[in-house]
Amino acid sequence: MTEQEYIQARRNEPWREELRKTVKAKDRGERARVHMPELDPGYRSHSLKDEVNLGLSAEQAVYEAGRCLDCANPTCMEGCPVGIHIPSFVKNIERGNFQEAAKVLKETSALPAVCGRVCPQEKQCESKCIYIQKMKKEPVAIGYLERFAADYERESGKVSLPELAPANNIKIAVIGSGPAGLSFAGDMAKKGYDVTVFEALHEIGGVLKYGIPEFRLPNEIVDVEIDVLRKMGVKFINNCIVGKTISYEDLHEDGFKGIFAASGAGLPNFMNIPGENLIGVMSSNEFLTRVNLMDASNPESDTPVQKGKKVAIIGAGNTAMDAVRTAKRLGAERAMVVYRRSEEEMPARIEEVKHAKEEGIEFYTLHNPVRYEGDENGRVQRMRLQKMELGEPDASGRRKPVPVEGATEWFDVDEVIVSVGVSPNPLIPSTFKGLEISKWGTIIVDQETMRSALPDVYAGGDIVRGGATVILAMGDGRKAAAAMDKAIKSE
């Protein structure tokens, strides 16, 4: 059965008509969207481990699922990069069939509990909901429901595995255990391949572990998702740097017939302004990795991180929000976000900005640092901010920020965390001879298949995109798995 045939069969299931008879569409449309309970800001802003969002109760989930109008043409699915059968899992929740809802999610998503927490649904599936498109109302809370179904299954102790094809004994290598690599590995395991994931760090999970704090995505959640992949037969090798520890040629000698490069974009960008080499100025990558993976918040650890009292984060994406909220939890008396555009143009999720404000984070929009100065010991002491205004749109379509002449101001800081973007990890592009590389250092691939100029190498996630969301990386992994499987079978 093709994917489209499967979707159509799901739409035609007889229980749908019974639900329509039970609750009229008008009544569904009048229901208000549920709001997920959250920890009190005063408490959570001092806790690195406690998750801010608390999840829906079963009653809330059933109520929210009941808002779904079960559209004949479910446009919400058009906004999902991994192709989740959204109406099917939502309606299973409405019927109280929570375990079946989780199984539907796992048919296409390797990380449903993760995506339910960090995926920007408001820009993807929920943005396509008929409530927004036609009725100008709040969309069905698809992300909340995805999290609920995945969490319910995990907490029940009855974690299911997706259906697996018979083993074909064809070895496939995956470089990187972030969302792209895990998604690809899961799909290839379902298709019967012998999959091995190589991870450079000491823990499996990539950016899910080192880049996202536990108050937003607990490590326990990631570990359960990874354990499902292990039970599906996926093997993991950590502390192994492909391109250093082993080479492209080594993988061939070991019998791997296909390679998926998902090594990410872990090279931080800086602004190249005076004072960036001062002690106390670091990238958000370093800051979050040390706190999340290296116990750096513990002063007794081997690599303790500085706990600034006056901390500035430069940038306003999700990583910047993670960094500034982490700094607050580490004891910052003043934690501020500095962003050169307006708040409306912040790339961070609305929810993350809301949570940051509730936790006492200050926002200096339309400001840009132009200089840092330090004390006699070379430690950052203050920063000079240039006031900005919005001019004409730039290449991205956003209005370009331009300096307001003569409008600068000094701020006292003892720690600066720079979060102005990342560049691709250069190791695979530089050591896999024959790849085509863009001027930004990304691997060039065919956008339909994710296949590179090296016929047996496919790539996806940030090593191709240069920095994107978890769900877009997962979509790349799924696309590459389908294309590689087709190519291997045709050969």
C-alpha positions as CSV (number, residue, x, y, z in Angstrom):
1,M,0.0,0.0,0.0
2,T,1.4,3.4,-0.9
3,E,1.5,6.3,1.6
4,Q,-1.4,8.0,-0.2
5,E,-3.5,4.9,-0.3
6,Y,-2.8,4.5,3.4
7,I,-3.9,8.1,4.2
8,Q,-7.1,7.6,2.1
9,A,-7.9,4.3,4.0
10,R,-7.4,6.1,7.3
11,R,-9.8,8.9,6.1
12,N,-12.5,6.3,5.2
13,E,-12.5,4.4,8.5
14,P,-16.1,3.9,9.7
15,W,-15.6,5.4,13.2
16,R,-15.1,8.9,11.6
17,E,-18.8,9.1,10.7
18,E,-19.8,8.0,14.2
19,L,-17.7,10.8,15.7
20,R,-19.3,13.3,13.3
21,K,-22.8,12.3,14.5
22,T,-21.8,12.5,18.2
23,V,-20.4,16.0,18.1
24,K,-21.5,18.5,15.5
25,A,-18.9,20.5,13.8
26,K,-20.4,23.8,15.0
27,D,-20.0,22.6,18.6
28,R,-16.4,21.6,18.0
29,G,-15.6,25.0,16.5
30,E,-16.9,26.8,19.5
31,R,-14.6,25.0,21.9
32,A,-11.7,27.1,23.2
33,R,-8.2,25.7,22.8
34,V,-6.7,24.2,25.9
35,H,-3.7,25.8,27.6
36,M,-1.0,23.6,28.9
37,P,-0.2,23.9,32.6
38,E,3.3,25.4,33.4
39,L,5.6,25.6,36.4
40,D,5.5,28.8,38.3
41,P,8.0,31.3,36.8
42,G,9.5,32.2,40.2
43,Y,10.3,28.5,40.9
44,R,11.3,27.3,37.5
45,S,13.7,30.2,36.9
46,H,16.0,28.6,39.5
47,S,15.8,25.0,38.3
48,L,17.9,23.6,35.4
49,K,16.1,20.2,35.5
50,D,12.4,20.8,36.0
51,E,10.5,20.9,32.8
52,V,8.5,24.1,32.3
53,N,5.6,22.7,30.4
54,L,3.7,20.1,32.4
55,G,1.7,18.3,29.7
56,L,-2.0,17.8,29.3
57,S,-4.2,15.6,31.4
58,A,-6.2,12.8,29.7
59,E,-9.3,14.9,30.0
60,Q,-7.7,17.9,28.5
61,A,-6.3,15.8,25.6
62,V,-9.6,14.2,24.8
63,Y,-11.3,17.7,24.9
64,E,-8.7,19.3,22.6
65,A,-8.8,16.3,20.2
66,G,-12.5,16.8,20.0
67,R,-12.0,20.3,18.5
68,C,-10.6,18.7,15.3
69,L,-13.1,19.0,12.5
70,D,-11.8,15.9,10.7
71,C,-11.4,17.8,7.5
72,A,-11.9,15.9,4.2
73,N,-8.7,17.5,3.1
74,P,-6.5,17.6,6.2
75,T,-4.3,20.6,5.3
76,C,-2.5,20.2,8.7
77,M,-0.5,17.3,7.2
78,E,0.8,19.6,4.5
79,G,2.7,21.4,7.2
80,C,4.4,18.4,8.7
81,P,7.9,17.7,7.3
82,V,7.8,14.0,8.4
83,G,4.3,13.3,7.2
84,I,2.6,12.4,10.4
85,H,-1.0,11.1,9.9
86,I,-2.4,13.9,12.1
87,P,-6.1,13.3,11.9
88,S,-5.6,9.6,12.7
89,F,-3.6,10.1,15.9
90,V,-5.8,13.0,17.0
91,K,-9.0,11.1,16.6
92,N,-7.6,8.1,18.4
93,I,-7.0,10.4,21.3
94,E,-10.6,11.7,21.1
95,R,-11.8,8.1,21.4
96,G,-9.5,7.4,24.4
97,N,-7.4,5.1,22.3
98,F,-4.1,6.6,23.5
99,Q,-1.8,3.7,22.8
100,E,-3.1,3.5,19.2
101,A,-2.5,7.2,18.8
102,A,1.2,6.7,19.8
103,K,1.5,3.9,17.2
104,V,0.2,6.2,14.5
105,L,2.9,8.7,15.4
106,K,5.6,6.1,15.2
107,E,4.7,5.1,11.7
108,T,6.4,8.2,10.4
109,S,8.2,9.9,13.4
110,A,11.2,8.4,15.2
111,L,11.0,11.1,17.9
112,P,7.3,12.0,18.7
113,A,7.9,12.9,22.4
114,V,10.8,15.2,21.3
115,C,8.8,16.8,18.5
116,G,5.8,17.4,20.8
117,R,8.1,19.5,22.9
118,V,10.4,21.4,20.6
119,C,8.8,21.4,17.1
120,P,7.6,24.9,16.0
121,Q,4.0,23.6,15.3
122,E,2.7,27.1,15.1
123,K,4.7,27.6,11.9
124,Q,4.0,24.2,10.4
125,C,1.1,21.8,11.0
126,E,-0.9,24.1,13.2
127,S,-0.4,27.0,10.8
128,K,-2.3,25.0,8.2
129,C,-5.2,24.1,10.4
130,I,-8.6,25.1,9.1
131,Y,-9.3,27.1,12.2
132,I,-6.6,29.5,11.2
133,Q,-7.0,29.2,7.4
134,K,-10.7,29.7,7.2
135,M,-12.2,30.6,10.7
136,K,-9.5,32.9,12.1
137,K,-9.5,31.0,15.4
138,E,-6.8,29.2,17.4
139,P,-5.7,26.0,15.8
140,V,-6.0,22.5,17.2
141,A,-3.1,22.0,19.6
142,I,-1.5,19.3,17.5
143,G,1.9,19.6,19.3
144,Y,0.3,19.3,22.8
145,L,-1.5,16.2,21.6
146,E,1.6,14.6,20.1
147,R,3.4,15.1,23.3
148,F,0.5,13.7,25.3
149,A,0.3,10.5,23.2
150,A,4.0,9.8,23.3
151,D,4.2,10.6,27.0
152,Y,1.2,8.4,27.8
153,E,2.7,5.4,26.0
154,R,6.1,5.9,27.8
155,E,4.5,6.3,31.2
156,S,2.3,3.2,30.7
157,G,5.4,1.0,30.4
158,K,4.1,-0.4,27.1
159,V,6.3,1.2,24.6
160,S,5.6,-0.2,21.1
161,L,7.9,-0.7,18.2
162,P,6.9,0.1,14.6
163,E,6.6,-2.7,12.2
164,L,10.0,-3.9,10.8
165,A,10.7,-5.5,7.4
166,P,12.8,-8.7,7.4
167,A,16.5,-8.1,7.8
168,N,18.3,-7.7,4.5
169,N,21.9,-7.6,6.0
170,I,22.8,-4.5,4.0
171,K,25.0,-2.3,6.2
172,I,24.3,1.5,6.4
173,A,26.3,4.1,8.2
174,V,24.9,7.3,9.8
175,I,27.3,10.1,10.8
176,G,25.8,12.0,13.7
177,S,23.1,11.1,16.2
178,G,21.1,14.3,16.0
179,P,17.5,14.5,14.7
180,A,18.4,14.0,11.0
181,G,20.5,11.0,11.8
182,L,18.0,9.4,14.2
183,S,15.1,9.9,11.8
184,F,17.1,8.4,8.9
185,A,18.2,5.5,11.1
186,G,14.7,4.7,12.2
187,D,13.3,4.6,8.7
188,M,16.2,2.5,7.4
189,A,15.7,0.0,10.3
190,K,12.0,-0.3,9.4
191,K,13.1,-1.2,5.9
192,G,15.3,-4.0,7.1
193,Y,18.7,-2.5,6.9
194,D,21.6,-3.1,9.3
195,V,22.1,0.5,10.6
196,T,25.1,1.8,12.6
197,V,25.2,5.4,13.9
198,F,28.5,7.0,14.6
199,E,28.6,9.9,17.2
200,A,31.6,12.1,17.9
201,L,30.5,13.0,21.5
202,H,30.2,10.7,24.5
203,E,26.4,10.8,24.6
204,I,23.9,9.9,21.8
205,G,21.4,12.5,20.8
206,G,23.4,15.3,19.1
207,V,21.8,18.7,19.5
208,L,18.9,17.2,21.3
209,K,21.3,16.5,24.2
210,Y,24.0,19.2,24.0
211,G,21.9,22.1,22.6
212,I,18.6,22.0,24.3
213,P,18.3,22.4,28.1
214,E,16.5,19.8,30.2
215,F,13.9,22.4,31.4
216,R,12.7,22.3,27.8
217,L,13.6,18.8,26.7
218,P,14.6,16.3,29.5
219,N,17.4,13.9,28.6
220,E,15.2,11.1,29.9
221,I,12.7,11.8,27.0
222,V,15.5,11.6,24.4
223,D,17.0,8.5,25.9
224,V,13.6,6.6,25.7
225,E,13.3,7.6,22.0
226,I,16.9,6.4,21.4
227,D,16.2,3.1,23.3
228,V,13.3,2.4,20.9
229,L,15.7,2.7,18.0
230,R,18.1,0.3,19.7
231,K,15.3,-2.2,20.1
232,M,14.6,-1.8,16.4
233,G,18.2,-3.0,15.8
234,V,20.0,0.3,15.3
235,K,23.6,0.2,16.7
236,F,25.3,3.3,18.2
237,I,29.0,3.9,18.5
238,N,30.0,7.1,20.5
239,N,33.3,8.8,20.8
240,C,34.0,8.1,17.2
241,I,34.8,11.0,14.8
242,V,34.2,10.1,11.2
243,G,36.8,11.9,9.2
244,K,39.3,11.5,12.1
245,T,38.8,8.2,14.0
246,I,37.7,6.4,10.9
247,S,37.6,7.6,7.2
248,Y,35.3,7.3,4.3
249,E,37.5,4.5,2.9
250,D,37.3,2.7,6.3
251,L,33.5,2.7,6.1
252,H,33.7,1.1,2.6
253,E,36.2,-1.5,3.8
254,D,33.9,-2.4,6.7
255,G,31.1,-3.2,4.2
256,F,28.8,-0.2,4.5
257,K,26.8,0.2,1.2
258,G,25.3,3.6,2.0
259,I,26.3,6.6,4.2
260,F,24.1,9.4,5.5
261,A,26.0,12.5,6.7
262,A,24.1,14.3,9.5
263,S,27.1,15.9,11.3
264,G,25.3,19.2,11.9
265,A,26.4,22.8,12.2
266,G,28.3,23.0,15.4
267,L,30.8,25.7,14.3
268,P,29.7,28.9,16.1
269,N,29.7,32.3,14.3
270,F,31.0,35.4,15.9
271,M,30.6,39.1,15.0
272,N,34.3,40.0,14.7
273,I,34.0,43.1,16.9
274,P,36.6,44.4,19.3
275,G,36.8,42.5,22.6
276,E,35.3,39.2,21.5
277,N,38.4,37.4,22.7
278,L,38.0,38.6,26.3
279,I,37.5,36.1,29.1
280,G,33.8,35.7,29.6
281,V,32.8,36.0,26.0
282,M,31.8,32.7,24.5
283,S,29.4,31.1,22.0
284,S,26.0,29.7,22.9
285,N,27.3,26.3,21.6
286,E,30.1,26.2,24.1
287,F,27.9,27.5,27.0
288,L,25.0,25.1,26.4
289,T,27.2,22.1,25.7
290,R,29.2,22.5,28.8
291,V,26.1,23.0,31.0
292,N,24.0,20.3,29.3
293,L,26.6,17.6,28.8
294,M,29.6,18.3,31.0
295,D,28.0,19.1,34.4
296,A,29.6,22.6,34.1
297,S,27.0,24.1,36.5
298,N,28.6,22.1,39.2
299,P,31.6,24.0,40.6
300,E,33.3,20.7,41.5
301,S,33.2,19.5,37.9
302,D,36.3,19.3,35.7
303,T,35.1,22.0,33.4
304,P,33.0,24.5,35.5
305,V,31.3,27.3,33.6
306,Q,31.4,30.9,34.7
307,K,28.2,31.9,36.4
308,G,27.8,35.6,35.4
309,K,25.8,38.0,37.4
310,K,25.2,40.5,34.6
311,V,24.8,38.4,31.4
312,A,24.0,39.5,27.9
313,I,23.0,37.1,25.1
314,I,23.5,38.4,21.6
315,G,20.8,37.1,19.2
316,A,17.1,36.1,19.6
317,G,16.7,32.6,18.2
318,N,15.6,29.5,20.1
319,T,19.3,28.8,21.1
320,A,19.6,32.4,22.4
321,M,16.4,31.8,24.6
322,D,17.9,28.5,25.8
323,A,21.1,30.3,26.7
324,V,19.7,33.3,28.5
325,R,17.2,31.2,30.5
326,T,20.0,28.8,31.5
327,A,22.1,31.8,32.6
328,K,19.2,32.9,34.7
329,R,19.0,29.5,36.3
330,L,22.7,29.6,37.1
331,G,22.2,32.7,39.2
332,A,22.4,35.7,36.9
333,E,20.9,38.7,38.7
334,R,20.4,40.4,35.3
335,A,20.0,38.4,32.1
336,M,19.3,40.3,28.9
337,V,18.7,39.5,25.2
338,V,20.3,41.9,22.8
339,Y,18.8,41.8,19.3
340,R,19.4,44.1,16.3
341,R,15.9,43.9,14.9
342,S,12.4,44.3,16.5
343,E,10.6,41.8,18.6
344,E,8.2,40.9,15.8
345,E,11.2,39.6,13.8
346,M,12.7,37.4,16.5
347,P,13.2,33.9,15.1
348,A,12.6,32.3,18.4
349,R,9.3,30.5,19.1
350,I,6.6,32.8,20.6
351,E,6.3,30.4,23.5
352,E,10.0,30.6,24.3
353,V,10.0,34.4,24.3
354,K,6.9,34.3,26.6
355,H,8.6,32.0,29.0
356,A,11.7,34.1,29.0
357,K,9.8,37.3,29.9
358,E,7.9,35.5,32.6
359,E,11.2,34.4,34.1
360,G,12.5,38.0,34.3
361,I,14.6,38.2,31.2
362,E,15.1,41.7,29.8
363,F,14.9,42.4,26.1
364,Y,16.9,45.1,24.3
365,T,15.6,45.0,20.7
366,L,16.9,47.3,18.0
367,H,20.3,47.2,19.7
368,N,23.6,45.7,18.5
369,P,26.9,45.3,20.3
370,V,29.8,47.1,18.6
371,R,32.5,46.7,21.3
372,Y,33.4,44.8,24.5
373,E,35.9,46.1,27.1
374,G,37.6,44.2,29.9
375,D,39.3,44.8,33.2
376,E,43.1,44.5,33.9
377,N,42.8,40.7,34.1
378,G,41.3,40.5,30.6
379,R,37.8,39.7,31.7
380,V,34.8,41.3,30.0
381,Q,33.5,44.2,32.0
382,R,31.2,46.2,29.8
383,M,29.7,46.4,26.3
384,R,28.8,49.2,24.0
385,L,25.4,48.9,22.3
386,Q,24.5,50.7,19.1
387,K,20.8,51.7,18.7
388,M,19.3,50.5,15.5
389,E,16.3,51.2,13.3
390,L,14.7,49.2,10.5
391,G,15.4,50.3,7.0
392,E,14.6,48.6,3.7
393,P,14.1,44.8,3.4
394,D,17.3,42.7,2.9
395,A,17.7,39.5,0.9
396,S,15.7,37.5,3.6
397,G,12.7,39.8,3.1
398,R,13.1,41.3,6.6
399,R,13.7,45.0,7.0
400,K,17.4,45.6,7.4
401,P,18.6,47.1,10.7
402,V,20.7,50.2,10.3
403,P,22.6,52.2,13.0
404,V,21.1,55.4,14.4
405,E,23.9,57.9,14.2
406,G,25.4,58.9,17.5
407,A,23.1,56.7,19.6
408,T,25.2,54.4,21.7
409,E,25.1,53.3,25.3
410,W,27.5,51.4,27.7
411,F,26.2,48.4,29.8
412,D,28.0,46.6,32.6
413,V,28.4,42.9,31.9
414,D,30.5,40.1,33.3
415,E,29.5,37.5,30.8
416,V,28.5,37.6,27.1
417,I,27.1,34.7,25.2
418,V,27.1,35.1,21.4
419,S,24.2,33.3,19.6
420,V,24.2,34.8,16.1
421,G,24.1,31.6,14.1
422,V,26.3,28.6,13.3
423,S,28.2,27.2,10.3
424,P,28.4,23.5,9.2
425,N,30.9,21.2,10.8
426,P,33.7,21.2,8.3
427,L,35.1,17.7,8.9
428,I,33.0,15.7,6.5
429,P,33.1,18.3,3.7
430,S,36.9,18.5,4.0
431,T,37.6,14.7,4.2
432,F,35.1,13.1,1.9
433,K,36.8,13.8,-1.4
434,G,34.3,14.3,-4.3
435,L,31.5,16.1,-2.4
436,E,30.3,19.4,-3.8
437,I,30.4,22.1,-1.1
438,S,28.6,25.4,-1.2
439,K,30.2,28.8,-0.4
440,W,28.7,28.5,3.1
441,G,30.4,25.1,3.7
442,T,27.3,23.0,3.4
443,I,27.1,19.8,1.4
444,I,25.2,20.3,-1.8
445,V,22.6,17.6,-2.4
446,D,19.7,16.9,-4.8
447,Q,16.8,18.4,-2.9
448,E,14.4,15.6,-3.9
449,T,16.6,12.7,-2.8
450,M,19.2,14.3,-0.5
451,R,21.9,12.5,-2.5
452,S,25.3,14.1,-2.8
453,A,27.9,14.2,-5.6
454,L,29.3,11.0,-4.1
455,P,26.7,8.4,-5.2
456,D,26.7,6.4,-1.9
457,V,26.6,9.5,0.3
458,Y,23.4,11.2,1.3
459,A,23.2,14.1,3.7
460,G,20.6,16.1,5.6
461,G,19.9,18.4,8.5
462,D,22.2,21.3,9.4
463,I,25.1,20.0,7.3
464,V,22.9,20.7,4.3
465,R,20.7,23.5,5.6
466,G,23.3,25.4,7.7
467,G,21.0,25.7,10.7
468,A,17.3,24.8,11.0
469,T,14.7,23.2,13.2
470,V,14.6,19.6,14.6
471,I,11.6,18.7,12.5
472,L,13.1,19.9,9.2
473,A,16.2,17.9,9.9
474,M,14.0,14.8,10.6
475,G,12.2,15.4,7.3
476,D,15.5,15.4,5.5
477,G,16.3,12.1,7.2
478,R,13.1,10.5,6.1
479,K,13.5,11.8,2.5
480,A,17.1,10.4,2.3
481,A,16.0,7.0,3.7
482,A,13.3,6.6,1.1
483,A,15.7,7.7,-1.7
484,M,18.6,5.5,-0.6
485,D,16.3,2.5,-0.2
486,K,15.0,3.0,-3.7
487,A,18.5,3.4,-5.1
488,I,19.9,0.3,-3.4
489,K,17.0,-1.8,-4.5
490,S,17.3,-0.6,-8.1
491,E,21.0,-1.5,-8.1
